Amino acid sequence: MIKRGCLKRQPLFFVSQMFLLIFTKKINARVSMAKTKIVFVCKECGAESPKWMGRCSQCGAWNTFVEEEVVSVKPTGGATSFSASNTIKPMRLTDVQVGAVRRTPTANAELDRVLGGGIVPGAIILIGGEPGIGKSTLVLQMALSIPDRKVLYVSGEESAQQIKLRAERIRSATTDNCMVVSDTSIDRLASHIKECSPDIVVVDSIQTMETERVDSLPGSISQIKECTAVLMRMAKENALPIILIGHINKDGQIAGPKILEHMVDVVLQFEGDRNHMYRILRSIKNRFGSTNEIGIFEMLGDGLREVANPSELLLNEFSQSLSGVAIAAAVEGVRPFLIEVQALTSTAAYGTPQRSATGFDLRRLNMLLAVLEKRAGFKLAAKDVFLNIAGGIRVCDPAIDLSVAASILSSNTDMAINQGVCLAGEIGLSGEIRPITRIEQRVGEAAKLGFSQIIVPRFNRISDLKKFNIDVRPVTRLDEAFRLLFA
């Protein structure tokens, strides 16, 4: 027999099941409307393709397509604007009023040198470098030391407590105008800026930022493009300088689309070896200054220290002469400094001789070894050759070719070069010493550090030799330089 209570409850059961079925169908319909799709995006130009292609049809780059999962772009009520009113109107170029650009000094002479004198209002500065090289330390030191300016430090990688511990470690807090927030939302960043009214904003890092208008993971090409566009609009409309910290990939390029470097105003590369204490801040792009400047820092336990005269730190202080060591007068950008080139040659223990270079291009080293054997008559085909630029820095100046060749020959013959001799010259494939740039700055730097003689190319003309207290020896070929060194 069926109880009466069960018959009374059956209509309620069927009604609840019907409502549940209708609700489930509506949810499934909404989910089906936001279907995810897979697209392939070019890292160089941002072009999209439904399938992977080896070569981009827009920019012609090879192997630049990466896979991205895109759901849909959420509709917004309109374009986000951070200005009070839209008063931008076209005007004639002749009617544009240009005044003196008021740069904000950063209380860091090396950083100001690379930026061109300070931070320009409304500029977006991108600083890239390897993990652990000191990007966050450099920017935090700047934020704590800049006078009479309120700085908002937005970190997507560290908490406020971790930033506080780093600030106590570097012990450079000379101002209390640094505000810290740990957030990864670009949409909430606008409210933070309205609340704090900062003079400078630091974002660490751009790859961790995300916006709700793009349904993809942080660090993807779509997120980086959208977040950078929002920051750029915010900076230009409010004349607010923004400093971005960026990661780099395994190829040494800044992670994300190549358009990121086109959107920003300044691109700085922080280079160096984590096993050495010297760091180089190099300008890759600068709309407000020269790209020929570099800044040199020394990594210490309490932060980064500016190196005003790198020549004194990059030279060996041994009193006795050592074989395989030559001093080169190098120039990075417009800044001359002297470096120590070390070489070691030995008989190859295996069938194939080893070639190793630290801080110097290995392909150029092989070219110089071929020139020494073919044009100068030195048998180095069966020798292991190891080359090192002292200090852990990397030099791309071709004018150190003569110092590299001299250090290799000095190690091969076990004859030391006089400590008072400096060299500068580019070596051609025929064994000639080719002219170099900024010869007077190189000679002046060597004379300032007390060198008694410098060997330079003969085709370089120096306007006034009397103003330099140094003996300048011009040479034309390799054999002339070697006779001066090992006579």
QUINORVEN-V524995 format. One record per backbone hydrogen bond with DSSP energy under -0.5 kcal/mol. CO is the residue of the C=O (numbers start at 1). NH is the residue of the N-H. Records with the same first field share a line. If there is no record, write none. Layout:
CO = NH + NH
//
This chain:
3 = 7
4 = 8
5 = 9
6 = 10
7 = 11
9 = 13
10 = 14
11 = 15
12 = 16
13 = 17
14 = 18
15 = 19
16 = 20
17 = 21
18 = 22
19 = 23
20 = 24
21 = 25
22 = 26
23 = 27
24 = 28
25 = 29
26 = 30
27 = 31
28 = 32
29 = 33
30 = 34
31 = 34
32 = 35
33 = 35
37 = 39 + 70
39 = 68
40 = 49
41 = 66
42 = 46
43 = 258
47 = 42
49 = 40
54 = 63
56 = 60
61 = 56
64 = 43
66 = 41
68 = 39 + 70
70 = 37
72 = 74 + 215
85 = 87
92 = 95
93 = 96
96 = 98
97 = 99
100 = 102
101 = 103
103 = 105
104 = 119
108 = 112
109 = 113
110 = 114
111 = 115
112 = 116 + 117
119 = 104
120 = 123
123 = 125 + 242
124 = 265 + 266
125 = 127 + 244
126 = 128 + 268
127 = 246
128 = 270
130 = 133
134 = 138
135 = 139
136 = 140
137 = 141
138 = 142
139 = 143
140 = 144
141 = 145
142 = 146
144 = 174 + 175
146 = 149
149 = 151
150 = 199 + 200
151 = 153 + 179
152 = 154 + 202
153 = 155 + 181
154 = 204
155 = 183
159 = 163
160 = 164
161 = 165
162 = 166
163 = 167
164 = 168
165 = 169
166 = 170
167 = 171 + 172
172 = 174
177 = 151 + 179
179 = 153
181 = 155 + 183
184 = 186 + 210
185 = 189
186 = 190
187 = 191
188 = 192
189 = 193
190 = 194
191 = 195
192 = 196
193 = 197
199 = 241
200 = 152
201 = 243
202 = 154 + 204
203 = 245
204 = 156 + 157
205 = 208
206 = 209
209 = 219
210 = 186
211 = 214
213 = 74
214 = 216
215 = 71
217 = 220
220 = 224
221 = 225
222 = 226
223 = 227
224 = 228
225 = 229
226 = 230
227 = 231
228 = 232
229 = 233
230 = 234
231 = 235
232 = 236
233 = 237
234 = 238
235 = 239 + 240
239 = 241
241 = 201
242 = 125 + 244
243 = 203
244 = 127
245 = 205 + 206
246 = 129
247 = 255
249 = 252
253 = 249
257 = 260
258 = 261 + 262
259 = 263
260 = 264
265 = 287
266 = 126
267 = 284 + 285
268 = 128 + 270
269 = 271 + 282
270 = 130
271 = 280
273 = 276
277 = 299
278 = 273
279 = 297
280 = 271 + 282
281 = 295
282 = 269 + 284
285 = 267
286 = 289
292 = 334
293 = 283
295 = 281
296 = 307
297 = 279
298 = 300 + 305
300 = 303
303 = 300
305 = 298
306 = 308
309 = 312 + 313
310 = 314
311 = 315
314 = 340
322 = 325 + 417
324 = 343
326 = 341
327 = 423
328 = 330 + 339
330 = 337
331 = 333
332 = 334 + 335
334 = 336
335 = 332
337 = 330
339 = 328 + 341
340 = 342 + 390
341 = 326
342 = 388
344 = 386
346 = 384
351 = 353
354 = 385
356 = 387
357 = 359
358 = 389
359 = 395
361 = 365
362 = 366
363 = 367
364 = 368
365 = 369
366 = 370
367 = 371
368 = 372
369 = 373
370 = 374
371 = 375 + 376
372 = 378
377 = 379
378 = 380
380 = 383
382 = 348
384 = 346
385 = 356
386 = 344
387 = 358
388 = 342 + 390
389 = 392
391 = 278
397 = 400
398 = 401
399 = 425
400 = 404
401 = 405
402 = 406
403 = 407
404 = 408
405 = 409
406 = 410
407 = 411
408 = 412
409 = 413
410 = 414 + 415
415 = 324
418 = 421
420 = 452 + 453
422 = 455
423 = 329
425 = 402
426 = 434
428 = 431
431 = 478
432 = 428 + 434
434 = 426
438 = 442
439 = 443
440 = 444
441 = 445
442 = 446
443 = 447
444 = 448
445 = 449
446 = 451
447 = 450
452 = 471
453 = 422
454 = 456 + 473
455 = 424
456 = 475
457 = 460
461 = 463
465 = 468
467 = 469
468 = 470
470 = 472
471 = 454 + 473
472 = 474
473 = 456
475 = 458
476 = 433
477 = 481
478 = 482
479 = 483
480 = 484
481 = 485
482 = 486
483 = 487
//
